[in-house]
Amino acid sequence: MKTQMEYARAGTVTEKMRLAALEARIDPDELCLNIASGSTLICHNNRHSNGRPLAVGKGIRTRVNANIGTSRDDTSIERELAKAHTAVRAGADALMDLSTGGPIDQIRQAIIREIPTCIGSVPLYQAACECVRQGKPIVAMTVDDIFAGIKKHLDDGVDFITVHCGVTRRTLEIMDREGRVMEVVSRGGSFTCAWMEHNNQENPLYEQFDRLLDLVRPYDATLSLGDGFRPGSICDATDRAQIHELMLLGELTQKAWEKDIQVMIEGPGHVPLNQIRANIELQKRLCHGAPFYVLGPLVTDIAPGYDHITSAIGGALAAAAGADFLCYVTPSEHLCLPNEDDVHQGVMAARIAAHAADIALGLPGAMAWDKQMSTARKDLDWPAQYALALDPELARARRQATAEKADSHGGCTMCGEFCAYKLMNKRKENTC
């Protein structure tokens, strides 16, 4: 079976491309050309029977992903499904199931079964959890265990998998030589570092990358090349380990494209404002224009409880500089497992960042949405304002909480009778 990249390189617009182009409001022929170049991808596993193909990359509005998943301290399938539905209702384009506690196979399968949105995962967690379940340390994973975990996720229909192929012994050595405040903060990256050192072997996902490509190809799933050395402190941003891993991911991107496998690159992390644009431009250069998927980036480390905001600030700058996919961060980041409200707030913050970037990039329709809202505000058209709001329920609830007073003068309780809109509208009436 051919992959979408293979079809695109032959100039064939597939049904998946047409569906993805319709949702993305882009010409199917343009999408086909961008897929052929690797600057855009269609994220959809052939086995995700109820899944919708998602276009990510050049010419597409900035996408938003929501991470959910259990831990050993909270293993409820029902709560994870509730969070998944909350994320979709809030407007997330994709979900990642990062479960490490409880019946993780059943959780992943239930999410895929119930949610048509694009689904991602980190299969290495599967192998690690199996070791723990058997009473063995994580470093006891075999190479076949790692690949078996990947196959299980692909068989279930996961659309994109994070694989930490750029975590190598050389990169680890570079990190140690330079020094870091927080070393490795990626779970998958830390598992891989511990495994390499314990077994005195190279990362099998790097060393046996061709095996990985051959495994992924029949599913036409997307490889999300993970940033195991992403900075977890703004003090560590853009250091040698991060850039060395990025260079390796650029090489692996070319290898994947040679086999018509679609790829996106994962990026930092924690990055101060003044380094964000350079990070995005460097990734695009080193990874040949492949779509870039960023966590945040968080622009300061001192705001636990507000990291959906620190992330949205960095995400807006990153997307305006060329990042294609924002992974949300919730208010519970660094503190606890997120609840449904955290998920909702995280998605909304990331969507605000994404839309702000789309306006800056001049994407079709982005500014028009804001103009419609401005017109509705000028006209004091409250139903239209609710309908146009990113979060209609919140907008309606906040105003209606003071509706008795606000409705007496038609405005809101911020300005009341001194509403600038009312005064200017009256001026216009008198002029006419």
DAGIDA-V548187 format. One record per residue. N is the residue number from 0. RES is the residue in one letter. PHI is phi in degrees with one decimal (999 if undefined). PSI is psi in radians with two decimals (NA if undefined). D_CENTER is the distance of its C-alpha to the mean C-alpha in whole Angstrom. Layout:
# DAGIDA-V548187
<<N | RES | PHI | PSI | D_CENTER> <N | RES | PHI | PSI | D_CENTER>>
This chain:
# DAGIDA-V548187
<<0 | M | 999 | 2.36 | 28> <1 | K | -78.1 | 2.65 | 26> <2 | T | -88.6 | 2.89 | 23> <3 | Q | -62.3 | -0.62 | 21> <4 | M | -66.5 | -0.67 | 21> <5 | E | -64.8 | -0.77 | 25> <6 | Y | -60.8 | -0.78 | 26> <7 | A | -62.1 | -0.70 | 24> <8 | R | -69.0 | -0.35 | 26> <9 | A | -90.5 | 0.00 | 29> <10 | G | 80.7 | 0.29 | 29> <11 | T | -97.2 | 2.10 | 28> <12 | V | -86.9 | 1.98 | 26> <13 | T | -87.8 | 2.98 | 25> <14 | E | -63.1 | -0.66 | 25> <15 | K | -60.4 | -0.73 | 21> <16 | M | -63.1 | -0.72 | 21> <17 | R | -63.9 | -0.77 | 23> <18 | L | -64.3 | -0.78 | 21> <19 | A | -66.2 | -0.68 | 17> <20 | A | -66.2 | -0.68 | 19> <21 | L | -61.8 | -0.80 | 21> <22 | E | -66.2 | -0.66 | 18> <23 | A | -84.0 | -0.12 | 16> <24 | R | 57.1 | 0.90 | 20> <25 | I | -133.0 | 2.65 | 21> <26 | D | -66.2 | 2.28 | 24> <27 | P | -57.4 | -0.63 | 23> <28 | D | -67.6 | -0.67 | 26> <29 | E | -65.7 | -0.73 | 23> <30 | L | -61.7 | -0.74 | 20> <31 | C | -59.0 | -0.77 | 22> <32 | L | -63.6 | -0.70 | 23> <33 | N | -70.9 | -0.60 | 20> <34 | I | -65.6 | -0.72 | 19> <35 | A | -60.3 | -0.61 | 22> <36 | S | -82.7 | -0.27 | 21> <37 | G | 90.5 | -0.05 | 18> <38 | S | -78.9 | -0.25 | 17> <39 | T | -137.4 | 2.66 | 15> <40 | L | -137.0 | 2.81 | 14> <41 | I | -111.7 | 2.06 | 14> <42 | C | -93.5 | 1.86 | 12> <43 | H | -169.9 | 2.12 | 15> <44 | N | -80.9 | 2.34 | 17> <45 | N | -56.4 | -0.38 | 21> <46 | R | -93.1 | -0.05 | 21> <47 | H | -85.2 | 1.43 | 19> <48 | S | -62.4 | -0.56 | 22> <49 | N | -101.2 | 0.17 | 20> <50 | G | -84.3 | 2.67 | 17> <51 | R | -105.2 | 2.29 | 16> <52 | P | -64.5 | 2.32 | 15> <53 | L | -115.3 | 2.15 | 12> <54 | A | -86.5 | 2.34 | 13> <55 | V | -135.6 | 2.27 | 10> <56 | G | 133.5 | -2.60 | 12> <57 | K | -56.7 | 2.27 | 15> <58 | G | 80.2 | -0.01 | 17> <59 | I | -106.1 | 2.53 | 14> <60 | R | -58.1 | 2.64 | 13> <61 | T | -61.7 | 2.20 | 10> <62 | R | -89.1 | 2.78 | 7> <63 | V | -129.0 | 2.28 | 5> <64 | N | -112.7 | 2.54 | 3> <65 | A | -118.4 | 2.20 | 6> <66 | N | -88.3 | 2.29 | 8> <67 | I | -131.9 | -3.12 | 12> <68 | G | 140.1 | 2.63 | 15> <69 | T | -82.5 | 2.92 | 18> <70 | S | -132.0 | 3.11 | 20> <71 | R | -60.9 | -0.46 | 24> <72 | D | -85.0 | -0.21 | 24> <73 | D | -151.6 | 1.84 | 23> <74 | T | -113.2 | 0.32 | 23> <75 | S | -75.3 | 2.10 | 23> <76 | I | -64.2 | -0.73 | 22> <77 | E | -60.0 | -0.74 | 23> <78 | R | -67.3 | -0.67 | 21> <79 | E | -67.3 | -0.69 | 18> <80 | L | -65.2 | -0.68 | 18> <81 | A | -62.2 | -0.73 | 19> <82 | K | -66.1 | -0.66 | 16> <83 | A | -61.7 | -0.81 | 14> <84 | H | -66.2 | -0.64 | 16> <85 | T | -61.4 | -0.78 | 16> <86 | A | -62.4 | -0.73 | 12> <87 | V | -67.2 | -0.77 | 13> <88 | R | -61.1 | -0.59 | 16> <89 | A | -76.2 | -0.19 | 14> <90 | G | 107.4 | 0.26 | 12> <91 | A | -64.6 | 2.43 | 9> <92 | D | -84.5 | -0.38 | 8> <93 | A | -152.2 | 2.78 | 7> <94 | L | -128.0 | 2.51 | 8> <95 | M | -116.4 | 2.24 | 8> <96 | D | -93.8 | 1.99 | 12> <97 | L | -111.8 | 0.56 | 13> <98 | S | -62.9 | 2.38 | 16> <99 | T | -132.6 | 0.12 | 19> <100 | G | -134.8 | 2.60 | 22> <101 | G | 76.6 | -2.76 | 24> <102 | P | -78.5 | 1.34 | 24> <103 | I | -64.5 | -0.54 | 21> <104 | D | -64.2 | -0.82 | 22> <105 | Q | -65.7 | -0.63 | 23> <106 | I | -63.3 | -0.88 | 20> <107 | R | -60.3 | -0.79 | 18> <108 | Q | -65.0 | -0.65 | 20> <109 | A | -66.7 | -0.72 | 21> <110 | I | -63.3 | -0.80 | 17> <111 | I | -63.5 | -0.68 | 17> <112 | R | -67.1 | -0.68 | 20> <113 | E | -91.5 | -0.42 | 20> <114 | I | -111.8 | 2.05 | 16> <115 | P | -79.2 | -0.16 | 16> <116 | T | -64.6 | 2.71 | 13> <117 | C | -55.2 | 2.32 | 11> <118 | I | -120.4 | 2.34 | 10> <119 | G | -122.6 | 2.93 | 9> <120 | S | -160.3 | 3.01 | 11> <121 | V | -120.3 | 1.63 | 13> <122 | P | -59.7 | -0.42 | 17> <123 | L | -59.2 | -0.53 | 18> <124 | Y | -60.4 | -0.59 | 18> <125 | Q | -59.9 | -0.88 | 20> <126 | A | -63.5 | -0.69 | 23> <127 | A | -64.0 | -0.77 | 23> <128 | C | -65.9 | -0.62 | 23> <129 | E | -63.7 | -0.71 | 26> <130 | C | -62.1 | -0.81 | 28> <131 | V | -62.4 | -0.73 | 28> <132 | R | -60.5 | -0.58 | 29> <133 | Q | -87.1 | 0.07 | 32> <134 | G | 78.7 | 0.34 | 33> <135 | K | -109.7 | 2.71 | 32> <136 | P | -71.6 | 2.73 | 30> <137 | I | -56.9 | -0.62 | 27> <138 | V | -69.0 | -0.09 | 28> <139 | A | -84.1 | -0.05 | 30> <140 | M | -54.5 | 2.43 | 28> <141 | T | -94.5 | 2.89 | 29> <142 | V | -61.0 | -0.71 | 28> <143 | D | -66.0 | -0.58 | 28> <144 | D | -60.4 | -0.75 | 27> <145 | I | -63.0 | -0.80 | 23> <146 | F | -71.1 | -0.55 | 24> <147 | A | -65.9 | -0.66 | 25> <148 | G | -63.1 | -0.72 | 22> <149 | I | -62.0 | -0.81 | 20> <150 | K | -62.3 | -0.69 | 22> <151 | K | -60.7 | -0.75 | 22> <152 | H | -67.3 | -0.71 | 18> <153 | L | -66.3 | -0.71 | 19> <154 | D | -61.4 | -0.61 | 22> <155 | D | -72.9 | -0.32 | 20> <156 | G | 108.7 | 0.25 | 18> <157 | V | -61.4 | 2.31 | 15> <158 | D | -82.8 | -0.62 | 13> <159 | F | -140.2 | 2.45 | 11> <160 | I | -120.3 | 2.35 | 12> <161 | T | -84.6 | 2.18 | 11> <162 | V | -129.8 | 2.21 | 15> <163 | H | -90.4 | 1.17 | 16> <164 | C | -76.7 | -0.33 | 18> <165 | G | -92.0 | 0.04 | 19> <166 | V | -83.8 | 1.78 | 20> <167 | T | -121.5 | 2.93 | 24> <168 | R | -63.5 | -0.63 | 27> <169 | R | -65.9 | -0.74 | 28> <170 | T | -64.4 | -0.69 | 25> <171 | L | -62.9 | -0.70 | 25> <172 | E | -63.6 | -0.72 | 29> <173 | I | -62.4 | -0.74 | 28> <174 | M | -61.5 | -0.79 | 26> <175 | D | -64.2 | -0.66 | 29> <176 | R | -68.7 | -0.67 | 31> <177 | E | -80.4 | -0.67 | 29> <178 | G | 90.1 | 2.53 | 28> <179 | R | -142.2 | 2.71 | 26> <180 | V | -71.6 | -0.75 | 25> <181 | M | -120.7 | 0.10 | 23> <182 | E | 50.4 | -2.17 | 23> <183 | V | -102.1 | 2.10 | 20> <184 | V | -107.4 | -0.17 | 17> <185 | S | -73.6 | 2.26 | 15> <186 | R | -60.2 | -0.88 | 16> <187 | G | -62.2 | -0.66 | 16> <188 | G | -65.6 | -0.71 | 18> <189 | S | -69.2 | -0.67 | 20> <190 | F | -58.3 | -0.79 | 21> <191 | T | -67.4 | -0.74 | 22> <192 | C | -60.0 | -0.81 | 24> <193 | A | -62.7 | -0.71 | 26> <194 | W | -64.4 | -0.78 | 27> <195 | M | -61.8 | -0.79 | 28> <196 | E | -69.4 | -0.71 | 30> <197 | H | -66.9 | -0.73 | 32> <198 | N | -93.3 | -0.06 | 32> <199 | N | 52.3 | 0.76 | 33> <200 | Q | -132.9 | 2.80 | 31> <201 | E | -76.8 | 2.73 | 28> <202 | N | -56.8 | 2.06 | 25> <203 | P | -65.3 | -0.46 | 25> <204 | L | -73.6 | -0.35 | 22> <205 | Y | -88.3 | -0.85 | 23> <206 | E | -66.9 | -0.58 | 27> <207 | Q | -115.5 | 0.77 | 26> <208 | F | -62.6 | -0.62 | 23> <209 | D | -63.3 | -0.63 | 26> <210 | R | -62.9 | -0.71 | 26> <211 | L | -63.1 | -0.78 | 22> <212 | L | -61.9 | -0.75 | 22> <213 | D | -64.5 | -0.58 | 25> <214 | L | -71.0 | -0.70 | 24> <215 | V | -76.3 | -0.59 | 20> <216 | R | -52.5 | -0.82 | 22> <217 | P | -60.5 | -0.43 | 24> <218 | Y | -87.9 | -0.32 | 21> <219 | D | 54.8 | 0.58 | 19> <220 | A | -77.1 | 2.82 | 16> <221 | T | -94.3 | 2.38 | 13> <222 | L | -88.1 | 2.11 | 13> <223 | S | -101.2 | 1.79 | 10> <224 | L | -75.1 | 1.86 | 13> <225 | G | -73.4 | 2.63 | 12> <226 | D | -100.9 | 1.41 | 13> <227 | G | -63.6 | -0.42 | 16> <228 | F | -105.6 | 0.47 | 17> <229 | R | -62.7 | 2.53 | 15> <230 | P | -70.3 | 2.32 | 17> <231 | G | -101.7 | 0.07 | 17> <232 | S | -142.0 | 2.49 | 20> <233 | I | -64.0 | -0.32 | 20> <234 | C | -69.1 | -0.38 | 23> <235 | D | -99.8 | -0.01 | 22> <236 | A | -62.6 | 2.46 | 19> <237 | T | 59.7 | 0.63 | 20> <238 | D | -89.1 | -3.12 | 23> <239 | R | -65.2 | -0.67 | 24> <240 | A | -64.1 | -0.78 | 22> <241 | Q | -60.1 | -0.79 | 19> <242 | I | -73.3 | -0.63 | 21> <243 | H | -62.4 | -0.77 | 22> <244 | E | -61.1 | -0.73 | 19> <245 | L | -60.8 | -0.69 | 18> <246 | M | -62.7 | -0.71 | 21> <247 | L | -63.8 | -0.71 | 21> <248 | L | -64.8 | -0.56 | 18> <249 | G | -64.0 | -0.72 | 19> <250 | E | -64.8 | -0.73 | 22> <251 | L | -69.3 | -0.55 | 20> <252 | T | -59.1 | -0.81 | 19> <253 | Q | -62.3 | -0.69 | 22> <254 | K | -62.5 | -0.73 | 23> <255 | A | -64.6 | -0.77 | 21> <256 | W | -64.4 | -0.55 | 21> <257 | E | -62.1 | -0.43 | 25> <258 | K | -106.7 | 0.30 | 25> <259 | D | 60.9 | 0.61 | 23> <260 | I | -100.8 | 2.28 | 19> <261 | Q | -78.9 | 2.51 | 16> <262 | V | -138.4 | 2.48 | 14> <263 | M | -129.0 | 2.77 | 11> <264 | I | -111.0 | 2.30 | 11> <265 | E | -89.9 | 2.54 | 9> <266 | G | -132.7 | 3.10 | 10> <267 | P | -64.1 | 2.65 | 12> <268 | G | 111.4 | -2.47 | 12> <269 | H | -113.1 | 1.99 | 15> <270 | V | -142.0 | 2.24 | 17> <271 | P | -66.3 | 2.71 | 19> <272 | L | -50.4 | -0.75 | 20> <273 | N | -73.4 | -0.10 | 22> <274 | Q | -110.1 | -0.08 | 20> <275 | I | -65.8 | -0.90 | 17> <276 | R | -59.7 | -0.73 | 18> <277 | A | -62.0 | -0.68 | 20> <278 | N | -61.7 | -0.78 | 17> <279 | I | -67.3 | -0.79 | 15> <280 | E | -64.3 | -0.65 | 18> <281 | L | -65.5 | -0.75 | 19> <282 | Q | -61.1 | -0.83 | 16> <283 | K | -61.6 | -0.62 | 17> <284 | R | -72.5 | -0.85 | 20> <285 | L | -73.5 | -0.46 | 20> <286 | C | -109.8 | 0.35 | 18> <287 | H | 61.8 | 0.57 | 20> <288 | G | 81.7 | 0.17 | 17> <289 | A | -62.6 | 2.61 | 15> <290 | P | -55.5 | 2.49 | 11> <291 | F | -114.7 | 2.23 | 9> <292 | Y | -116.1 | 1.97 | 6> <293 | V | -114.0 | 2.50 | 6> <294 | L | -92.6 | 1.79 | 7> <295 | G | 86.3 | -1.96 | 9> <296 | P | -75.8 | 2.59 | 11> <297 | L | -78.9 | 2.30 | 14> <298 | V | -97.5 | -0.09 | 17> <299 | T | -153.3 | 2.72 | 20> <300 | D | -104.6 | 0.08 | 20> <301 | I | -105.2 | 0.29 | 23> <302 | A | -123.3 | 0.87 | 21> <303 | P | -57.4 | 2.38 | 20> <304 | G | 96.4 | -0.31 | 20> <305 | Y | -127.6 | 0.36 | 19> <306 | D | -72.7 | -0.19 | 15> <307 | H | -66.5 | -0.49 | 13> <308 | I | -81.4 | -0.82 | 16> <309 | T | -60.0 | -0.58 | 16> <310 | S | -72.1 | -0.72 | 12> <311 | A | -65.2 | -0.63 | 12> <312 | I | -60.6 | -0.89 | 15> <313 | G | -67.3 | -0.65 | 14> <314 | G | -63.6 | -0.70 | 10> <315 | A | -61.9 | -0.78 | 13> <316 | L | -65.1 | -0.73 | 15> <317 | A | -63.7 | -0.80 | 12> <318 | A | -67.3 | -0.65 | 12> <319 | A | -64.5 | -0.47 | 15> <320 | A | -87.4 | -0.13 | 16> <321 | G | 129.0 | -0.06 | 14> <322 | A | -65.4 | 2.50 | 10> <323 | D | -104.3 | -0.34 | 9> <324 | F | -145.7 | 2.14 | 5> <325 | L | -105.2 | 2.20 | 4> <326 | C | -88.9 | 2.16 | 3> <327 | Y | -64.7 | 2.81 | 6> <328 | V | -128.2 | 2.38 | 10> <329 | T | -99.0 | 2.93 | 13> <330 | P | -61.3 | -0.33 | 16> <331 | S | -89.0 | -0.04 | 17> <332 | E | -52.6 | 2.37 | 15> <333 | H | 72.8 | 0.01 | 18> <334 | L | -121.7 | -0.82 | 20> <335 | C | -168.5 | 3.03 | 20> <336 | L | -67.5 | 2.34 | 18> <337 | P | -69.9 | 2.59 | 16> <338 | N | -100.3 | -3.04 | 18> <339 | E | -61.6 | -0.71 | 18> <340 | D | -65.1 | -0.69 | 18> <341 | D | -60.4 | -0.77 | 16> <342 | V | -60.2 | -0.81 | 13> <343 | H | -60.1 | -0.84 | 15> <344 | Q | -64.2 | -0.67 | 15> <345 | G | -63.0 | -0.79 | 11> <346 | V | -63.4 | -0.78 | 10> <347 | M | -62.5 | -0.75 | 13> <348 | A | -61.9 | -0.74 | 13> <349 | A | -68.4 | -0.64 | 9> <350 | R | -67.0 | -0.66 | 11> <351 | I | -60.4 | -0.82 | 14> <352 | A | -59.9 | -0.78 | 12> <353 | A | -62.6 | -0.77 | 11> <354 | H | -67.8 | -0.69 | 14> <355 | A | -58.8 | -0.70 | 16> <356 | A | -68.2 | -0.70 | 15> <357 | D | -61.1 | -0.65 | 16> <358 | I | -63.3 | -0.82 | 19> <359 | A | -61.9 | -0.58 | 20> <360 | L | -82.3 | -0.16 | 19> <361 | G | 73.2 | 0.49 | 21> <362 | L | -66.3 | 2.45 | 19> <363 | P | -54.9 | 2.29 | 22> <364 | G | 89.8 | -0.30 | 22> <365 | A | -65.4 | -0.94 | 20> <366 | M | -67.0 | -0.55 | 23> <367 | A | -61.2 | -0.65 | 25> <368 | W | -60.5 | -0.79 | 23> <369 | D | -66.1 | -0.62 | 24> <370 | K | -65.6 | -0.70 | 27> <371 | Q | -60.8 | -0.72 | 28> <372 | M | -64.9 | -0.74 | 27> <373 | S | -61.4 | -0.70 | 29> <374 | T | -65.0 | -0.74 | 32> <375 | A | -63.8 | -0.67 | 32> <376 | R | -65.1 | -0.76 | 32> <377 | K | -60.0 | -0.67 | 35> <378 | D | -84.0 | 0.02 | 37> <379 | L | 52.4 | 0.68 | 36> <380 | D | -91.9 | 1.57 | 34> <381 | W | -67.4 | -0.76 | 33> <382 | P | -57.7 | -0.69 | 32> <383 | A | -67.3 | -0.67 | 30> <384 | Q | -63.3 | -0.73 | 28> <385 | Y | -62.4 | -0.78 | 27> <386 | A | -64.1 | -0.58 | 26> <387 | L | -87.4 | -0.23 | 24> <388 | A | -66.7 | 2.57 | 22> <389 | L | -61.0 | -0.63 | 19> <390 | D | -125.8 | 1.43 | 20> <391 | P | -57.0 | -0.70 | 23> <392 | E | -62.9 | -0.74 | 24> <393 | L | -66.1 | -0.79 | 24> <394 | A | -59.9 | -0.79 | 26> <395 | R | -64.9 | -0.77 | 28> <396 | A | -64.7 | -0.70 | 29> <397 | R | -66.0 | -0.74 | 29> <398 | R | -73.4 | -0.70 | 32> <399 | Q | -69.9 | -0.29 | 34> <400 | A | -64.0 | -0.40 | 34> <401 | T | -122.5 | 0.46 | 37> <402 | A | -61.1 | -0.62 | 38> <403 | E | -59.4 | -0.77 | 41> <404 | K | -75.9 | -0.73 | 42> <405 | A | -66.1 | -0.70 | 39> <406 | D | -68.8 | -0.31 | 41> <407 | S | -67.5 | -0.40 | 44> <408 | H | -128.1 | 0.01 | 43> <409 | G | 83.4 | -0.13 | 41> <410 | G | -102.7 | -2.32 | 38> <411 | C | -136.0 | 3.00 | 36> <412 | T | -79.2 | 0.03 | 38> <413 | M | -68.8 | -0.90 | 36> <414 | C | -112.7 | -0.38 | 39> <415 | G | 57.3 | -2.24 | 41> <416 | E | -68.6 | -0.25 | 44> <417 | F | -97.0 | 0.44 | 43> <418 | C | -61.2 | 2.15 | 40> <419 | A | -62.7 | -0.64 | 40> <420 | Y | -61.2 | -0.80 | 39> <421 | K | -62.8 | -0.73 | 42> <422 | L | -64.4 | -0.73 | 44> <423 | M | -72.5 | -0.62 | 43> <424 | N | -66.8 | -0.67 | 43> <425 | K | -66.3 | -0.68 | 46> <426 | R | -58.8 | -0.75 | 47> <427 | K | -64.8 | -0.69 | 46> <428 | E | -62.8 | -0.74 | 48> <429 | N | -67.1 | -0.60 | 51> <430 | T | -67.7 | -0.71 | 51> <431 | C | -69.5 | NA | 51>>
